[in-house]
């Protein structure tokens, strides 16, 4: 899977990468609808809405290599998705809550999936390395949290939602990401900054990465919340032995929009 992702990241032009990404998002939309127990007709309607909106964005505002989407597309899609995770996704996890009306959850799904779609295509258009740098934050946090939790986990993070996660694991994941963020600073090309890398800039960057990691955990737990309500272990069976698309991308769905938004706002200033 990683080999396929790398080939797509580095070989495809932004519009072609957008088409491939939209296909993955469509698979995720189908799983999201299944978690909401939609009928077959409502499922395909939901998938169609996501695909049509994503397709319109690709046709009307085609992302350009080195530039990405028009600024308004990124601010709108990624901004709304980030607000969703801050104002809806986080309280839902903290208070173990989901809206009773599936329409609200469906709207949330459209916001989440399209926000992630725009974010990943935006980052790939600017530089495939940006996508890898962002995804690595989630991968490192998840891997470190798993092993730290296995070794030292004593206090459950969200026992009713995901019994396997612990506060010790989360702390281990954050620590690993802080080390990764510090390493990125040492390798960052100096010409990408308008000023020298002072302590304030580095501290802001590390604080942002910690917040992004916390949000990725929220994304993971939010999907677990949906699965628990649906009474299923996995979001789907598209990836044998690994569940569905949402099972592999839940944390990325939450982390990519704010990363793309921050990258765009920063790059607009340099």
C-alpha positions as CSV (number, residue, x, y, z in Angstrom):
1,X,0.0,0.0,0.0
2,X,2.8,2.4,0.9
3,X,4.5,1.7,-2.5
4,X,1.3,2.6,-4.3
5,X,0.9,5.8,-2.3
6,X,4.5,6.8,-3.0
7,X,4.1,6.2,-6.7
8,X,0.9,8.3,-6.9
9,X,2.5,11.1,-4.8
10,X,5.6,11.5,-6.9
11,X,4.5,10.5,-10.4
12,X,1.0,11.9,-10.8
13,X,0.2,15.5,-11.7
14,X,-2.1,17.2,-9.2
15,X,-5.3,16.8,-11.2
16,X,-4.6,13.0,-11.7
17,X,-3.7,12.6,-8.1
18,X,-6.9,14.4,-7.3
19,X,-8.9,11.8,-9.3
20,X,-7.2,8.9,-7.5
21,X,-7.7,10.6,-4.1
22,X,-11.3,11.2,-4.9
23,X,-11.8,7.5,-5.6
24,X,-10.4,6.6,-2.2
25,X,-12.6,9.3,-0.6
26,X,-15.6,7.8,-2.4
27,X,-14.8,4.4,-0.8
28,X,-14.6,6.1,2.6
29,X,-17.9,7.8,1.9
30,X,-19.5,4.5,1.3
31,X,-18.2,3.2,4.6
32,X,-19.3,6.3,6.4
33,X,-22.9,5.8,5.1
34,X,-22.8,2.1,6.2
35,X,-21.8,3.2,9.7
36,X,-24.9,5.4,9.7
37,X,-27.0,2.4,8.7
38,X,-28.2,4.1,5.5
39,X,-30.3,2.2,3.0
40,X,-28.7,1.3,-0.3
41,X,-30.3,4.3,-2.1
42,X,-29.3,6.7,0.6
43,X,-25.8,5.3,0.6
44,X,-25.2,5.9,-3.1
45,X,-26.8,9.3,-2.8
46,X,-24.4,10.2,0.0
47,X,-21.4,8.9,-2.1
48,X,-22.7,10.8,-5.1
49,X,-22.8,14.0,-3.2
50,X,-19.2,13.7,-2.0
51,X,-17.9,12.6,-5.5
52,X,-19.9,15.3,-7.4
53,X,-18.7,18.1,-5.0
54,X,-15.1,16.9,-5.2
55,X,-15.4,16.5,-9.0
56,X,-16.7,20.0,-9.4
57,X,-13.8,21.3,-7.4
58,X,-11.3,19.5,-9.6
59,X,-12.9,20.8,-12.8
60,X,-13.7,24.3,-11.7
61,X,-10.6,25.0,-9.7
62,X,-8.0,22.5,-10.9
63,X,-5.0,22.5,-8.6
64,X,-1.7,23.5,-10.2
65,X,1.7,22.0,-9.6
66,X,3.6,24.1,-7.1
67,X,0.6,26.3,-6.3
68,X,-2.2,24.0,-5.2
69,X,-5.9,25.0,-5.2
70,X,-7.1,28.6,-5.3
71,X,-6.7,30.1,-1.8
72,X,-10.5,30.3,-1.3
73,X,-11.0,26.5,-1.9
74,X,-8.4,25.6,0.8
75,X,-9.7,28.2,3.3
76,X,-13.3,27.0,2.8
77,X,-12.9,23.2,2.7
78,X,-10.0,22.8,5.2
79,X,-11.2,25.7,7.4
80,X,-14.7,24.2,7.8
81,X,-13.3,20.7,8.3
82,X,-10.9,22.0,11.0
83,X,-13.8,23.7,12.8
84,X,-15.7,20.5,12.6
85,X,-13.0,18.6,14.4
86,X,-12.6,21.4,17.0
87,X,-16.2,22.2,17.7
88,X,-18.0,18.9,16.9
89,X,-15.6,16.0,16.7
90,X,-13.7,16.8,19.9
91,X,-16.9,17.3,22.1
92,X,-18.4,14.2,20.6
93,X,-15.4,12.2,21.8
94,X,-15.0,13.9,25.2
95,X,-18.7,13.5,26.0
96,X,-19.3,10.2,24.2
97,X,-22.0,11.9,22.1
98,X,-23.4,11.5,18.6
99,X,-26.3,13.4,17.0
100,X,-29.6,11.5,17.0
101,X,-30.4,12.6,13.5
102,X,-28.3,10.8,10.9
103,X,-28.7,13.8,8.6
104,X,-26.3,15.8,10.9
105,X,-23.8,12.9,10.9
106,X,-24.1,12.8,7.1
107,X,-23.4,16.5,6.8
108,X,-20.4,16.0,9.1
109,X,-19.2,13.2,6.9
110,X,-19.3,15.4,3.8
111,X,-17.4,18.1,5.5
112,X,-14.8,15.7,6.9
113,X,-14.2,13.8,3.6
114,X,-14.1,16.8,1.3
115,X,-11.8,18.6,3.8
116,X,-9.4,15.7,3.8
117,X,-9.6,15.5,0.0
118,X,-8.8,19.1,-0.6
119,X,-6.0,19.0,2.0
120,X,-4.2,16.0,0.6
121,X,-4.4,17.2,-3.0
122,X,-3.3,20.7,-1.9
123,X,-0.2,19.3,-0.2
124,X,0.7,17.0,-3.0
125,X,0.4,19.8,-5.5
126,X,2.8,22.0,-3.5
127,X,5.2,19.1,-2.8
128,X,4.8,15.4,-2.3
129,X,7.3,15.8,0.6
130,X,4.7,17.9,2.4
131,X,2.2,15.1,2.3
132,X,4.7,12.6,3.7
133,X,5.8,15.1,6.4
134,X,2.2,15.5,7.5
135,X,1.3,11.8,7.3
136,X,4.4,10.9,9.2
137,X,3.2,12.9,12.1
138,X,0.2,10.5,12.4
139,X,2.1,7.4,11.6
140,X,4.8,8.1,14.1
141,X,2.3,9.0,16.8
142,X,0.2,6.0,16.2
143,X,3.1,3.5,16.1
144,X,4.8,5.0,19.2
145,X,1.4,5.1,21.1
146,X,0.9,1.4,20.3
147,X,4.2,0.2,21.6
148,X,4.2,2.6,24.6
149,X,0.7,1.6,25.5
150,X,1.6,-2.1,25.3
151,X,4.6,-1.6,27.5
152,X,3.3,1.0,30.0
153,X,-0.4,1.4,29.5
154,X,-2.3,1.5,32.8
155,X,-4.9,4.2,32.5
156,X,-7.5,4.0,29.8
157,X,-7.9,7.0,27.5
158,X,-11.5,6.4,26.4
159,X,-12.6,3.0,27.8
160,X,-16.1,3.1,26.5
161,X,-15.0,4.1,23.0
162,X,-11.7,2.4,22.4
163,X,-10.6,0.2,25.4
164,X,-7.2,-0.5,23.9
165,X,-6.0,3.1,24.1
166,X,-4.2,4.5,27.2
167,X,-3.0,7.9,28.4
168,X,0.5,6.4,28.6
169,X,0.3,5.4,24.9
170,X,-0.9,8.9,24.0
171,X,1.9,10.5,25.9
172,X,4.4,8.2,24.2
173,X,3.0,9.1,20.8
174,X,3.2,12.8,21.5
175,X,6.8,12.5,22.8
176,X,7.8,10.7,19.6
177,X,6.2,13.4,17.4
178,X,8.0,16.1,19.4
179,X,11.3,14.4,18.6
180,X,10.3,14.1,14.9
181,X,9.3,17.8,14.8
182,X,12.6,18.8,16.2
183,X,14.4,16.7,13.6
184,X,12.4,18.3,10.9
185,X,13.6,21.7,12.1
186,X,17.2,20.7,11.7
187,X,16.5,19.5,8.1
188,X,14.2,22.4,7.1
189,X,15.5,24.4,4.1
190,X,16.4,27.8,5.3
191,X,15.1,29.5,2.2
192,X,11.6,28.5,3.2
193,X,11.5,31.0,6.0
194,X,11.4,34.8,6.0
195,X,13.6,35.0,9.1
196,X,16.0,32.8,11.0
197,X,14.7,29.8,13.0
198,X,14.5,31.4,16.4
199,X,13.3,29.8,19.6
200,X,9.8,31.3,19.2
201,X,9.4,29.8,15.7
202,X,10.6,26.4,16.8
203,X,8.3,26.4,19.9
204,X,5.3,27.4,17.8
205,X,6.0,24.6,15.3
206,X,6.4,22.0,18.0
207,X,3.2,23.2,19.8
208,X,1.3,23.0,16.4
209,X,2.5,19.4,15.9
210,X,1.4,18.4,19.4
211,X,-2.0,19.9,18.7
212,X,-2.2,18.1,15.4
213,X,-1.3,14.8,17.1
214,X,-4.1,15.4,19.7
215,X,-6.5,16.1,16.8
216,X,-5.4,12.9,15.1
217,X,-6.3,10.9,18.2
218,X,-9.7,12.6,18.2
219,X,-10.2,11.5,14.6
220,X,-9.3,7.9,15.5
221,X,-11.7,7.9,18.5
222,X,-14.5,9.6,16.5
223,X,-14.5,6.8,14.0
224,X,-14.5,4.3,16.9
225,X,-17.5,6.1,18.2
226,X,-19.3,5.7,14.9
227,X,-18.3,2.0,14.8
228,X,-19.5,1.4,18.3
229,X,-22.9,3.0,17.5
230,X,-23.1,0.8,14.4
231,X,-22.1,-2.3,16.3
232,X,-19.2,-3.2,14.1
233,X,-15.5,-3.9,14.6
234,X,-14.3,-2.5,11.2
235,X,-15.7,0.2,9.0
236,X,-15.4,-2.1,6.0
237,X,-13.7,-5.0,4.3
238,X,-12.0,-3.3,1.4
239,X,-8.5,-4.0,2.8
240,X,-8.4,-7.6,3.9
241,X,-6.9,-8.0,7.3
242,X,-6.9,-4.2,7.8
243,X,-10.6,-3.3,7.7
244,X,-11.9,-0.5,5.6
245,X,-10.6,2.8,4.3
246,X,-11.8,4.7,7.3
247,X,-10.0,2.3,9.6
248,X,-6.7,3.2,7.9
249,X,-7.4,7.0,7.5
250,X,-9.4,8.0,10.5
251,X,-6.6,9.9,12.2
252,X,-5.5,11.4,8.8
253,X,-9.0,12.7,8.2
254,X,-8.7,14.9,11.2
255,X,-5.0,15.9,10.8
256,X,-4.7,16.7,7.1
257,X,-7.1,19.8,6.9
258,X,-5.4,21.8,9.7
259,X,-2.0,20.9,8.4
260,X,-2.9,22.0,4.8
261,X,-4.5,25.1,6.2
262,X,-1.5,26.1,8.2
263,X,0.9,25.3,5.3
264,X,-1.2,27.5,3.0
265,X,-1.4,30.4,5.3
266,X,2.3,30.2,6.0
267,X,3.3,29.9,2.4
268,X,1.1,32.9,1.5
269,X,3.3,34.9,3.8
270,X,6.7,34.0,2.4
